[in-house]
Amino acid sequence: MDLKSNEPFWLLKNGLVATYPSLKSDENCDVLIIGGGITGSLIAHQMIKDGYETILIDKRELCNGSTSATTSMLQYEIDVPLYELIEKIGEKGAVASYKACSDAIDSIEALTGKIRSGAGFKRKKSLYFASKKKDVEWLKKEYEAREKAGFEVKWLQADEVLEKFGFENTYGGILSKQGASIDAFLFAHELFQYNVRKGLKIFDKTEMIKVEYHKGFNLAKTNSGFQIKAKKIIYCIGYESKTLLKENFVNLKSTYAVVSEVDKDKFKNITSTLVWNTDEPYLYMRTTDDGRLLIGGGDEDFYDAEKRDAILNKKEKEILKSLKKIKSDYHFYPDFVWAGTFGETKDGLPYIGEHQKFRNSYFVLGFGGNGITFSAAGMEMASLFMKNKKHPLSEYFRFGR
């Protein structure tokens, strides 16, 4: 599956950070990780930290799937509003899921410090504003649910949004203290390099084509003709899990993003804020560390990469038209435009856990607008799985829920 269109910003910005060999011999390990994106990098880090002999493979160059197309907005907010998630799964699970994403931002910050990352982690607030008057009622209900759950939030009236951010035609919104941004493509590469020095083995351009299940271990057969014997397999394959798992557990969507030319004199009032709105699909934006504005949206059902990419120009115009509604005096000069694929689940939550048809195996599949924070939350969950223990969130993130 092609998870992105040509020329995503992060891939061009960073270039070819590192390359790894393909598999050329049979190997043995405690943990085999399938998938070399941001999720795989986080789980590999946890496995090495826990002392397991770990191998990671990817059928592409590392991070060249959806990780290169992500907008890298780190949010505690889940695509399903908290008040609505409470109605779906109960207050305990809903609040715990939101708090896990909040804690994940703190964990990622600590990790960037530990590895001395240059991926531009930056703390930011998050503005979630009402784009239509009819949205105010439920957005205020969401504000109250978040405040009750203990999140640091403030309700801004429409005139306050205009004064603070210069956004017109809004109807107020939630300003949250917790949020951040990062270059996830570069951060994942940094994590890989850090852990290779600690014993992680990586083989790219190596595709798993079959798994044989045995008592106490699995044999992963690869396209190179060699095999990897692993006590456990952890799948970090994101949206490509759709081709591996037969049940209908996620709906694939195409999303579109545009990045401006460098303009350090504009949008200074949102350099420290993530922005998104209540449109369906919602509009989202952030600034990059080199002074660009990244703005995206226009989500549609994913059919195939060719159809997705054929409407890039159309989607670029739609996104910029939406921007013009809230910032009529700003002229956006596009530098990059691309599309990526993501997944929506029925409750906005990820699928992290075991699957009955895959023995000695675990899945870490972060979906939705905050897949990176879900993946960071999955680090502790995967660690407990290796010790045959259950995590409190396992009940809410499990397959078949």
Salt bridges, closest charged atoms under 4 A:
ASP2 OD2 - ARG308 NH2 3.85
GLU27 OE1 - LYS201 NZ 3.09
ASP30 OD1 - LYS231 NZ 3.31
ASP50 OD2 - LYS387 NZ 3.61
GLU61 OE2 - LYS205 NZ 2.67
GLU77 OE2 - ARG146 NH1 3.36
GLU87 OE2 - LYS141 NZ 3.61
GLU91 OE2 - LYS148 NZ 3.73
ASP106 OD1 - ARG123 NH2 2.54
GLU109 OE1 - ARG123 NH2 2.81
ASP135 OD1 - LYS134 NZ 3.48
GLU142 OE2 - ARG146 NE 2.85
GLU152 OE1 - LYS177 NZ 3.78
ASP183 OD2 - LYS13 NZ 3.72
ASP204 OD1 - LYS205 NZ 3.95
GLU212 OE1 - HIS214 NE2 3.46
GLU212 OE2 - LYS221 NZ 3.90
GLU240 OE2 - LYS59 NZ 3.09
GLU240 OE2 - ARG60 NH2 3.11
GLU247 OE2 - HIS355 NE2 2.67
ASP279 OD1 - LYS132 NZ 2.91
ASP289 OD1 - LYS13 NZ 3.90
ASP290 OD2 - ARG292 NE 2.86
GLU300 OE2 - LYS315 NZ 2.84
ASP301 OD1 - LYS253 NZ 2.67
ASP309 OD1 - ARG308 NE 2.80
GLU318 OE1 - LYS315 NZ 3.25
ASP335 OD2 - ARG292 NH1 2.73
ASP347 OD2 - ARG401 NE 2.79
GLU354 OE2 - LYS390 NZ 3.87
GLU380 OE1 - HIS391 NE2 3.63
